[in-house]
Amino acid sequence: MSINLYIFLALAVGLVVGFVLSAIYYRGTAGKRLKDAEQKTSRLLQDARREAATIKKEGDLAAKDKIVQAKVEVEKELKEQRSELNRLDKRLRNREEMLDRKLEQFDKKEYSFNRREKEFLNREKKLAEKESNYEKLLKEQKELLERLSGLSSEDAKKQLLLIIEEESKFEAAKVAKRVEDEAVESANRKSKEIISLAIQRYASDYVSEHTISTVSLPSDEMKGRIIGREGRNIRALEAATGIELIIDDTPQTVLLSGFDPVRREIARISLERLIADGRVHPARIEEVVEKVKKEIENTIKEDGDKTVFDLGLHGIHPEIVKLLGRLKYRTSYAQNVLQHSREVGYLAGIMAGELRVDSKLARRAGLLHDIGKAVDHEVEGSHQAIGASLARKYGENAKVVNAIEVHHGEGDPLSVEAALVAAADALSAARPGARKESLERYLKRLEKLEELATSFNGVNKCYAIQAGREVRIIVKPEEVNDDLSAQLSRDLAKKIEEELTYPGQIKVTVIRESRYVKYAR
């Protein structure tokens, strides 16, 4: 055998011996570890048993405490329930006692009621007997009266009813007359108070400014420059404005003639600017007129907006607002129509407020009542009809349309506001000085009117009312009969036409009344 083999065998034997020794060593060590583990396990088990016993003991103590606490709470709740039961028992006993007392009282009342019922039955029996006796006596008396009067009971009833009916009618007529008189007196007094209050609360100038239709010239030489060579300047101005210029012998004055007040105002302002500028020729005329037209349109819109704002209105169609602005250049009996419309709106609104009706509607209708005058020179018809048509076209309220239609009495007002607008229109136009007339001249005209009326025979009293637009005459009934009254009204109207100068028309009313008064004492 070779050396290598011996070495290999030696190594193998060494490895086997080492393995065996290692196994013996590890076995001894493992046995020792196992023993230690068993001892440690035994100790842990003992500790666990002791801890479990301790936990069990503590749990038993806690359970006992909870049982004791629950027992205390149950006893407390039972005690409260007993107390509540005692209170309820006491209340029940009190109620029982109260019911007993009430039953006792009820028994007493029942006894008293039964006693009274017996008394009432006895009285009823006696009354029935008396009623029977009375009926017998009445029948006998009735028969006796019928024999004495010779009338049956039915005929007597009819006569009595007729007498009562006549007396009732007379008394009712007296009461109705008294109520009517009181109502008329109260209405007159109240209407006067409202009208006077409205006039006092609205303060306005006596005379409103009106549109000027003449232009003053610095000298008569300016007339030639306005006419121009072969009349070209005046033709250009008339063509641009639509207004006729009248240049006559009146010193330093040019007259403007035209139906459209806005065009007339444009022509006036344009002519004044051309005179101030000094350059008067067709091109310059067209330029100035166009510029003035734009300015006037803006002014019209601003005046319309300001008027609507001042009266506290809104929702008025822009075209209506423009027409309101145009009224600034429109006059009626020398009274500015826009100022008059504002005044009517204010007065109607104040009176509506006093009567507790729609004051805003009254102001709106009052402001628009003469809107037709803005275009009445362009459209056929009365300004009331034109204004109502415009208001209807631009969506105004039916009450506003009606107020515009009837504000001169040509139709029936459909609302209180319409009647107030008519009254405010009369107030605005009738007050002294509203239509270019001084107070002194106004009073003289009324005095002259009354003087003419009293100059006729048979006139007892005479009153000029409605700012001189109506005269009422009370004649003596014993001297003037109905036919003479009619003749008197015609003669006075004719005399007024011949001797007086006045705007519009004057209504003559002759009143003939007979009164017979007696006193019952």
Phi, psi and omega in degrees: 000142184276170181293322181298322180295316178301320180295318180298314180297320180297318179294321180294315180298319180298320180295319181295315180298318180297322181293317181296315180298320179296320180296317179298318182295313181293327178295317178296318180295317181297320179297319179295316179297319180299318180296316178298319180297320180296320179295316180297319178297318180298318179296316180300321179296318179297317179297320180296318179297317179297317181295321179296320179296321180295315180298319179298318180297315179297319179299319178299319180294317180296320179297321178296319179298316180297320179297317180296316181296317179297322179296319179296315180297319179297317179296322178295317180295320178296321179296317178296319178296321178297318180297316179297320178296323178295318178297315179298320179297319180295317179298318179298320179295320178296317179296321179297317177297318180296318178297323178297318179296318180295320178298322178296315178297319179299319178298319179296315179297321180298319178297315180296319180297315180298321179295316179295322179300321177296319179297316180297322179296320178295317179297318180298321179296316179296319180296321178298320178296316178296318180298321179296319178295318180297316179298322179295316179295317179299320180296317179296316180295322180297315179297321179296316179296320179298320179292320182289319184272341182074017179239146174281167181296325180294317179295321179296320178299316181297316179296319180296318179296322178297317179297314180297320180298316179297315179297320180295319179298317180296314179296319179296321179296319178296316180296316180298318179297317179296316179297318180297316179298317179296320180295317180296315179298316179295319181294317178298315180296316181294319181295321177295320179297316182294316181295315180295322178296318179298317180294319180294321183285339177251109179256125180222161177297149180293323184238127179269147180292140180241165184290133179275135180243018176230152178235127178275140180253148178294330179199165179289343177296331181294336178300318179296320180292325178293320179292317178077173179295122179057025176076019185291325182291314181293325176294319179295320180293318179293323179291322183286326185257338184075019182241141179273130177262125180251111179247107183238207183278358178298124185292131173053040182214139173238130179265141178248126183236126178182153181278334183273113183293329180291315178298321180297322178292321177298317179297319181297310182295318180298316181295319179296321180290322178296320179295318180292324181285323180090342179267107182239102175206162188306316182297315180293323178299312180298319180296313181294318181298317179298318179296317180293324178300315179296319179296317180295319178299317177296318179297318179300314180296316180296318179296319178296314179298318181296319179297314179298318180295317182298327180271003177068034181253163177205166178078012178277135183301140181305326179292322176296320179299319178297318179296325175298317178298325179294334181295343177299331183259013180246135178237154176222116187053042179068012177257128180296125188289324179295314178298320177297318180295318176300316181296317178297319178299315179298310183298316180297320179296319180295314180294323177296320177298320178294326180273358179060042169248188187287098183290327180293319176296319180296318178297318181297312180294322179296319180294324186265003189295331180250024184297334179295338180290346178290336183228013184291346176277351181250337186239141179285144177120169178287158182292335176294313181294319180296315180297317179297321179296318178295316180298319178294321181297321184262024166079027178283158179302147180299327178293324178294316179300315180297319180297322179293320183293324191250012186289352172250020176082010182265067182140176182260130176290137181265358181209163176296323182298324179296318178295323179293324178296317178298318179294318180294323177297317179294321179297314183295321182277336189266342184295149183303131176087353183295330183242060172057047180220127180289160181297320181297315180293323178299312180294321179297321180295319178294319178297318179297321179296314179293324179297319177297320183292319183283352179286347180274148179290146176086359180278124179269307179220157181216137180225125172267120184234177179055045178056035178085007179270356177211141175234128181248129185240129175253118184261164176278116187296332181284342180256330185238118177271187184295318180296317178293330177296316178297318179296322179298317180297320180292317181295319180293319178300319180294320180293323177297317178299324184281325192251344184245151172246126188205154176278147175070227183223160179239127181269130180252121180238123179252127183244123176241122186221136176249130180233135178234114186243129174227155180241129177270123181241000000 
